[in-house]
Amino acid sequence: MLGRLNHVAIAVPDLAAAVALYRTTLGVEPSDPQALPEHGVTVAFVDVGNTKIEFLEPLGEDSPILGFLANYPAGGMHHLCYEVEDIIAARDHLTEQGARILGDGEPKIGAHGKPVLFLHPKDFNGTLIELEQV
């Protein structure tokens, strides 16, 4: 069911500082920041060839990233994103297996313009999982 690892997401308190660190220290060129108000984040990506690194900065007072950063003020790994061929079939299979889908269970459009869902971290060894339809 799972395809390739699309990205590893890192929550950060300061997006500009995070991308500057990767640019100057690691020599990679991040994408331009993209505000995603429906997800409560501003994101930027670094393509490392076999996958991407996504930086998430809170956007707005209701950002889901604020709670994470309250626990980890310097930031940290937030989630893993895997590609799936059919997000509805993946969702249905996962719920049949007892996995919980966060939110209302319906896909939303993610940063790449494709449908995404998030799986409850308690069902996956404490790791928040995002599924993105390819």
C-alpha positions in Angstrom: 0.0 0.0 0.0 2.7 2.5 0.9 4.8 4.1 -1.8 8.0 6.0 -1.3 8.8 8.3 1.6 7.8 11.7 0.2 9.1 13.9 3.0 10.2 14.2 6.6 8.7 17.2 8.4 10.4 19.3 10.9 8.5 21.8 13.1 10.5 25.0 13.6 9.8 28.1 15.6 11.5 30.3 12.9 11.2 29.2 9.3 13.6 31.8 8.0 16.3 30.7 10.4 15.8 27.0 9.7 16.1 27.4 5.9 19.1 29.7 6.3 20.8 27.1 8.5 20.2 24.4 5.8 21.3 26.7 3.0 24.5 27.9 4.6 25.5 24.9 6.7 24.4 22.0 4.5 24.5 23.8 1.1 21.0 23.1 -0.1 18.5 25.5 -1.6 15.1 25.5 0.1 11.9 26.3 -1.8 10.1 29.6 -1.2 7.9 29.7 1.8 4.3 28.7 1.2 1.4 29.7 3.6 -1.2 27.0 4.1 -3.9 28.6 6.2 -6.2 25.6 6.0 -3.4 23.6 7.8 -2.3 26.4 10.1 1.3 26.3 8.8 3.8 28.0 6.6 6.1 25.5 4.8 9.3 25.3 2.9 10.9 22.2 1.3 14.5 21.1 0.7 14.8 18.4 -2.0 17.6 16.0 -1.1 17.2 13.7 -4.1 15.6 10.6 -2.7 13.1 12.5 -0.5 12.4 16.0 0.8 12.7 17.8 4.1 9.6 19.9 5.0 10.0 22.8 7.5 6.7 23.7 9.3 6.3 27.1 11.0 3.0 27.9 12.9 0.6 30.1 11.0 -2.1 31.7 13.2 -3.2 31.3 16.8 -4.9 27.9 16.1 -1.9 26.3 14.4 -1.5 22.6 15.4 2.3 23.1 15.4 2.0 25.5 18.4 1.3 22.6 20.8 4.3 20.6 19.4 6.6 23.6 19.8 5.4 24.2 23.4 6.8 20.8 24.2 9.9 21.1 21.9 10.7 24.9 21.8 13.7 24.4 19.5 11.7 22.3 17.1 12.0 18.7 16.0 10.8 16.0 13.7 7.0 16.3 13.4 5.9 13.6 10.9 6.7 11.3 8.1 4.8 11.5 4.8 4.4 8.4 2.6 2.9 8.3 -0.9 -0.1 6.2 -1.7 -1.8 5.5 -5.1 -5.4 5.9 -3.9 -5.9 7.8 -0.7 -9.5 6.8 -0.3 -8.7 3.1 -0.7 -5.7 3.5 1.8 -8.0 5.3 4.3 -10.6 2.6 4.1 -8.1 -0.2 4.5 -6.5 1.5 7.5 -9.8 2.2 9.2 -10.7 -1.5 8.6 -7.5 -2.4 10.4 -8.3 -0.1 13.3 -6.1 2.8 12.5 -7.5 6.3 13.4 -7.6 9.1 10.8 -7.2 12.6 12.3 -9.8 15.3 11.6 -13.0 14.4 9.9 -11.4 11.5 7.9 -11.7 13.3 4.6 -8.6 14.2 2.6 -7.5 17.8 2.4 -5.3 19.4 -0.2 -1.7 19.5 1.0 1.4 21.6 0.1 1.9 19.8 -3.2 -1.6 20.3 -4.3 -2.5 16.7 -3.7 -4.9 15.0 -1.2 -3.5 14.2 2.2 -4.6 12.5 5.4 -2.9 12.2 8.8 -2.9 9.0 10.9 -3.0 9.1 14.7 0.5 8.8 16.1 -0.7 6.4 18.9 -1.5 3.9 16.2 2.0 4.1 14.7 4.5 3.8 17.5 4.2 7.4 18.5 4.9 8.7 14.9 2.5 11.1 13.1 2.0 9.7 9.6 0.8 11.7 6.6 -0.4 10.0 3.5 -0.3 11.9 0.2 -1.9 10.6 -3.0 0.5 10.6 -6.0 
